[in-house]
Amino acid sequence: MIPTEDASARKREIEKKLKQEQETLSFIRENLEKSDQLTKGMVSILSSFESRLMQLENSIIPVHKQTENLQRLQENVDKTLSCMDHVISYYHVELEVQEDVVLEHLPEAVLQDIICISGWLVEYGRNQDFMNVYFQIRSNQLDRSIKGLKDHFRKNSASSGILYSPAVQTKRKDTPTKKAPKRPGKDDVLDIEIDSYIHCISAFVKLAQSEYALLTEIIPEHHQKKTFDSLIQEALDNLMLEGDNIVSAARRAIMRHDYSAVLTIFPILRHLKMNKAEFDSTLQGTAASTKNKLPTLITSMETIGAKALEEFADSIKNDPDKEYNMPKDGTVHELTSNAILFLQQLLDFHETAGAMLASQETSSSASSYTSDFNKRLLSTYICKVLGNLQLNLLSKSKVYEDSALSAIFLHNNYNYILKSLEKSELIQLVTVTQKKAESSYRELIEQQIQMYQRSWLKVTEHLTDRNMPVFQPGTKLKDKERQVIKDKFKGFNDGLEDLCKTQKGWAIPDKEQRDFIRQAQRKVVSDAYRAFLCTNISFTKNPEKYHKYRPEEVEEMIEKLFDTSA
């Protein structure tokens, strides 16, 4: 048997070792827990890093692609400029030789032979059938020439990728409306068709003149007019038919309220009227029905164009007031920008548009068709559109429940109209019949600014002396008097926070106007607040509870109005 003392010593030793092992085990367990925490932390850091890396990659890849696109566009611009320089170098040469170009239908020797044959047939053959054969052959050739020119023009436009048309003039740099560039589509194809038609009209006149010159050498004099009339019929009828199709397309555009599409007839009409004198001279001696074809087409275009202008003015007046269609931030309405853009595009054809409106007048003064009369008619029309737009905007503004937002909406639209008029030649046209148009819009803008400023009265009214207790040195304020001051501070703080939170999301696109309105409001509120704080009346043991904002902080808050990014 083990002695008792040895057993006790042995037991104590075992217990001591057990305790040491337990401490070691506890130490290991704590280290494991710390290790687990470190591992979780590292996993979290790695996950966060991976997430941020993905975000960075998602941000960088579009930038990289955009940079590549910009570089490609820059290269295209350089190539285009180079091509333009090359083409322009030939422009003056083309102008110099244009007048000297003479169309040669037949070699001189062949022409002389035909003249001899024609003379013999007239003198000895006593047969005039050859004249019918002649006009049929030449008529077919004339029609083929014009169709060939049209096909060549289309292929050239398509292959070069340059879709220029006088129907859609290059927008002025100062046009306030910016739209995303459209991909080539129906509108571009229509532009090519219109450009092609204009060129074909000019080509017809030149070719018809050339045909008449050739005909006078071959056909006997007393048969020349009739033969020429028959010769040009097919080509002329095809051109008039194409013109009628353009008028029909414009009529369909009016029915679907696409008034901008009707502007495509303006360059054609302008070209037809510019070339009418030469056209009439070329067709002199032909049948009345032949001579009347061009005037009939011009009348159709003037009628449909005038109808489009009138319906556009009515559409501006009757555009419905729909809440879903109103800008939430009170910015410029789409109706305003579309109306101004239409008028600016109309400005490119102001003479044609004025004459178009004059053609529908029945008064005795309209018969003169003077340039001044047409200008006044167009000015009256533009003022009518602007008047209809103003009435519609006023009606639309009532959709807003907040009168201050309604004022901001009207201010933005009036200011946009005024700036657009000033930046283009529209203002010169408007002032022909409305001398004070500019000052009238400035008055409207000022009225809306004042209307907006009234919204701040519910803030500044708390800073007035009304109901303010009279403080006598050495006396204490009554509870009721202290409560009045507390209510004033609370009313000011709540009103300031509410207005700044609401109006921060509103928009004033014009920076100059935005800064002006901010500064004016900042001065009014800041001056009133500083004056209110100068009273120095002790009304509470916790002034910081009520005096929440320093004057500088109030000014900073007002500076963030109309800025969602602030």
Buried (B, 14 or more C-beta within 10 A) or exposed (E): EEEEEEEEEEEEEEEEEEEEEEEEEEEEEEEEEEEEEEEEEEEEEEEEEEEEEEEEEEEEEEEEEEEEEEEEEEEEEEEEEEEEEEEEEEEEEEEEEEEEEEEEEEEEEEBEEBEEEBEEBBEEEEEEEBBEEBBEEBBEBBBEBBEEBBEEBBEEBBEEEEBEBBBBBEBEEEBBBEEEEEEEEEBBBBBBBBBBBBBBBBBBBEBBBBBBEBBEEBBBEEBBBBBBBBBBBBBBEBBBEBBBEBBEBBBEBBEEEEBBBBBBBBBBBBBBBEBEEEBEEBBEEBEEEBBEBBEBBBEBBBBBBBBBBBBBBEBBBEBEEEEEEBBEBBBBBEBBBBBBBBBBBBBBBBBBBBBBBBBBBEEEEBEEEEEEBBBBBBBBBBBBBBBBBBEBBEEBBEBBEBBBBBBBBBBBBBBBBBBBBEBBEBBEBBBBBBEEBBEBBBEBBEBBBEBBBEBBEBBBBBBEEEEBBEBEEEEEBEEEBBBBBBEBBBBBBBBBBEBBEBBBBBBBBBEEBBEEBBEBBBEBBBEBBEEBEEEEEEBBEEEEEBEBBEBEEBBBBBBBBBBEEE
